[in-house]
């Protein structure tokens, strides 16, 4: 079993989840409460990774972070390295690829909050940030947790985008899914089975704990 690839996948999934908590929350808030008529365009862009083939998305991300792109040039001037075929490039690609898995559950939870509570908060003079922190976020916690868990689990099993952007560099961009593919190509089915079993166990355990925690959160609010 390639423990190094498994550790890299777990690290990539964790940082993707953390980044999406920061990046995805304001996007989800805007999607839930914006009254812009063309909001559906933003929603379509956010949801695009759900229907776009991973190789196509990976190709465009590779072009967007390449050494000739503004983002790639800025990163190279700051660090001296290249974004493609690096962990940072993988992280950027994973954030884009898992964005809808974080934004959509959070936006749905934000939008389900009773508007009367928000209006009461505004009438009492609370700022938007205070209303979000004291009312929207606590009532939407199950949706936020779901978005984070889905983004973590989705990143853990990435293959096409990771292979396009990061390649297969041991210790740098070789994730567990790529390691499984290599084992199958080498007809080492026992090694592929072991790594797959670990990923299955981790993913199922994360989902199991999440759904159990959500049930406790919901039961904490008594039904009227």
C-alpha positions in Angstrom: 0.0 0.0 0.0 1.2 3.5 -0.9 0.9 5.3 2.5 2.6 8.3 1.1 -0.1 8.7 -1.6 -2.8 8.2 1.0 -1.3 10.8 3.3 -1.2 13.3 0.3 -4.8 12.6 -0.5 -5.9 13.3 3.1 -3.8 16.5 3.3 -5.2 17.7 -0.1 -8.8 16.9 1.1 -8.3 18.7 4.4 -6.9 21.9 2.9 -9.5 21.9 0.1 -12.3 21.6 2.7 -10.7 24.4 4.8 -10.4 26.7 1.7 -13.9 26.0 0.6 -15.2 26.9 4.0 -13.6 30.4 3.6 -14.3 30.8 -0.1 -17.6 28.9 -0.4 -19.4 30.5 2.5 -19.7 34.1 1.0 -20.6 32.6 -2.4 -23.3 30.5 -0.8 -24.6 33.5 1.1 -24.8 35.6 -2.0 -26.5 32.9 -4.0 -29.1 32.4 -1.2 -30.0 36.1 -0.7 -29.1 37.9 -3.8 -32.0 39.3 -5.9 -30.0 39.9 -9.0 -32.0 38.8 -12.1 -29.0 37.1 -13.7 -28.1 35.2 -10.6 -28.7 32.0 -12.4 -25.6 32.7 -14.5 -23.4 32.5 -11.3 -25.3 29.4 -10.1 -24.6 27.8 -13.4 -20.9 28.6 -13.3 -20.7 27.2 -9.7 -22.4 24.0 -10.7 -20.4 23.5 -13.9 -17.9 21.1 -12.4 -20.8 18.7 -11.7 -21.5 18.1 -15.4 -18.2 19.0 -17.0 -15.9 16.0 -17.8 -12.9 16.1 -15.3 -10.4 16.0 -18.2 -12.0 19.1 -19.8 -12.0 20.9 -16.5 -8.5 19.8 -15.7 -7.3 21.0 -19.1 -8.7 24.5 -18.6 -7.4 24.7 -15.1 -4.0 23.6 -16.4 -4.1 26.5 -19.0 -5.3 28.9 -16.3 -2.4 28.2 -14.0 0.3 27.7 -16.6 3.5 29.7 -16.7 2.1 32.0 -19.4 -1.1 32.8 -17.5 -1.3 35.8 -15.1 -2.0 33.5 -12.2 0.9 31.3 -13.1 3.3 34.2 -13.6 2.3 35.8 -10.3 2.9 32.5 -8.4 6.2 32.0 -10.1 7.4 35.6 -9.3 6.4 35.1 -5.6 7.7 31.5 -5.1 10.0 30.8 -8.0 8.1 27.6 -8.8 5.4 26.5 -11.1 1.8 25.8 -10.2 1.2 22.9 -12.6 2.4 19.6 -11.2 2.7 20.9 -7.7 0.6 20.5 -4.5 -0.5 24.1 -4.7 -1.7 23.5 -8.2 -3.6 20.4 -7.1 -5.2 22.4 -4.3 -6.4 25.1 -6.7 -7.8 22.5 -9.0 -9.5 20.7 -6.1 -11.1 23.9 -4.8 -12.6 24.6 -8.3 -13.7 21.0 -8.8 -15.3 20.6 -5.4 -16.9 24.1 -5.2 -20.5 23.0 -6.0 -20.3 20.3 -3.4 -19.7 22.9 -0.7 -21.7 25.9 -2.0 -25.0 24.1 -2.9 -25.7 22.6 0.5 -24.8 25.8 2.3 -26.8 28.0 0.0 -29.8 25.7 0.4 -29.5 25.9 4.2 -29.0 29.7 4.2 -32.1 30.1 2.0 -34.2 27.9 4.3 -33.8 30.2 7.3 -37.1 31.9 8.2 -37.0 35.4 6.8 -39.0 36.7 9.7 -36.0 36.0 12.0 -33.8 38.0 9.7 -36.2 40.9 9.5 -36.5 41.0 13.3 -32.7 41.0 13.6 -32.5 43.9 11.1 -35.2 45.8 12.9 -33.3 45.5 16.1 -30.3 47.2 14.5 -28.1 44.2 14.0 -25.6 44.4 11.2 -25.5 41.7 8.4 -22.5 40.1 9.9 -24.1 39.9 13.4 -27.3 38.5 11.8 -25.3 35.9 9.9 -23.1 34.9 12.9 -26.0 34.7 15.5 -28.9 33.5 13.4 -28.1 32.2 9.9 -25.0 30.2 10.7 -26.4 28.4 13.8 -29.6 27.5 12.0 -27.7 26.4 8.9 -25.0 24.4 10.6 -26.2 21.0 9.2 -25.9 22.4 5.7 -22.4 23.8 6.3 -21.2 20.5 7.8 -22.7 18.6 4.9 -20.9 20.9 2.4 -17.6 20.5 4.2 -17.9 16.7 4.4 -19.0 16.4 0.7 -16.0 18.5 -0.4 -13.6 16.4 1.7 -15.0 13.1 0.5 -15.1 14.3 -3.1 -11.5 15.5 -3.1 -10.4 12.3 -1.5 -11.5 10.3 -4.6 -10.5 12.8 -7.3 -8.8 11.2 -10.3 -9.2 13.0 -13.7 -8.6 16.6 -12.6 -5.7 15.5 -10.3 -4.1 13.6 -13.1 -4.4 16.4 -15.6 -3.1 19.2 -13.3 -0.7 17.3 -11.1 0.5 14.3 -13.0 1.9 11.4 -11.1 4.9 12.6 -9.1 5.5 10.4 -6.0 5.4 12.5 -2.8 4.2 15.6 -4.6 1.1 15.0 -6.7 0.6 11.2 -6.6 -2.7 10.8 -4.8 -4.3 7.6 -3.6 -6.7 7.4 -6.6 -3.7 7.6 -9.0 -1.9 5.0 -6.9 -4.9 2.6 -7.3 -4.9 3.2 -11.0 -1.1 2.4 -11.2 -1.6 -0.8 -9.2 -4.3 -2.0 -11.5 -2.2 -1.2 -14.5 0.6 -3.2 -13.0 -1.9 -6.1 -12.3 -1.2 -5.7 -8.6 -4.8 -6.2 -7.6 -4.0 -6.9 -3.9 -2.3 -3.5 -3.6 -5.2 -1.8 -5.3 -7.6 -3.6 -3.0 -5.8 -2.5 0.1 -5.7 1.2 -0.9 -9.3 1.1 -2.1 -10.4 -0.5 1.2 -8.7 2.3 3.2 -10.4 5.0 1.0 -13.7 3.3 1.4 -13.4 3.0 5.1 -12.3 6.6 5.6 -15.1 8.0 3.3 -17.8 5.9 4.9 -16.6 6.8 8.4 -16.6 10.5 7.6 -20.2 10.3 6.2 -21.4 8.1 9.1 -20.1 10.6 11.7 -21.5 13.5 9.8 -25.0 12.2 9.5 -25.0 11.1 13.2 -23.8 14.6 14.2 -26.5 16.2 12.0 -29.2 14.2 13.6 -28.0 15.4 17.0 -28.0 19.0 15.8 -31.5 18.7 14.4 -32.9 17.1 17.6 -31.4 19.9 19.6 -34.1 22.2 18.1 -37.5 21.0 19.5 -40.3 20.8 17.0 -43.3 23.0 17.6 
